[in-house]
């Protein structure tokens, strides 16, 4: 099962040790392992040593086997207490593995298999583990009878796992692509694809020497769009654009380098760019936003049609998306879409992707008595930027319950656009919408560790409360000095 394999790969098992693990200066290793084996025998748990592979092989699912991963504090009796709870509820454990936690040196992580016949009892146990014991619990079911949480990246480094799992284009082009019959363009696209495939988080984005033909294509798009920005683009876009010209080499005769733009964004809002060869799935793309990472193409559209592209290209990324990612309020809105997607069911991923489409890609906002464009699909399209503010399309207020299920075309101008009162208003609506997502936990991004923290136990909530308390203290102190 794909989800199961992905998560177990992120949690390689490092051999067997039980959380009782009383310090070696008190109990000898012999006594310790004797105690551990006695627990396994008492609770009739079978186990085996894993091979060198970091994957756990799925066994035949005869009884609806359910897998759990949970963490416990390293203290005497903790695991025994948990195992006793399973026994009292009549839940049969068939497999158990453990390893020291990578996140907390005082905790151990356990992977268990159990028979999923008594689902209501299991739900009570999971709830008890989270509330009474303060354990972090992640459920991985091998049966479709019960909803499970899809795998999602926990650290920014884990974006490497899916960055190359593109859905279309990349080095290959469809027959209706403007560059399909151009061997030179196809070879060039392969060069860009190779850069993206070989890139890993933390590396500088390789610099590209663009050809004169590519720079000419960029220049045509840049010149036409820049003439419309003062009257058609939102304030935030127009405020940042001169800074991009000054610090990132935005000009008609030069295609900016992703590395320079990424460094600029990090200094503004913490967003960064990452090269990608083509289109990612909605789930993978949105997951990147949760880490303030935007997967950006590095290639440019075919020169035969400088005002048209069937796919995102560097004109779309740098002229449409980047200016808004430098705005703190919009950056927060984009990240919250990403955070809402983590662990969400497939049907909600589709809804969030639709919200993204009608906001980040094709959104309009109010500025006084007029409408302005903030969507990247509009700000990178000379024709649609004029069309969206004309009397031709239908204009509706941004109501996410309605917007999230609206159908839309992908190869023609949009027949309907949604208007946000402000980015702040859009964020509040998104937060309320995210509360309807059926997942058994909340998440937050820790910018210091660049990790996603799953808020599903009392310890995590206490840590969050301490952080908020500290920030409020800083706020109160600052207010007293104003």
PyMOL commands that set and color helices and strands:
alter all, ss='L'
color gray80, all
select helices_A, chain A and resi 2-10+29-42+78-88+119-133+156-161+183-198+212-232+235-247+258-268+282-290+303-305+314-325+328-341+346-361+376-379+382-387+400-403+423-434+458-480
alter helices_A, ss='H'
color red, helices_A
select strands_A, chain A and resi 65-73+93-100+107-115+136-141+272-275+293-296+364-367+370-373+394-397+416-420+442-446+451-455
alter strands_A, ss='S'
color yellow, strands_A
deselect
rebuild
show_as cartoon
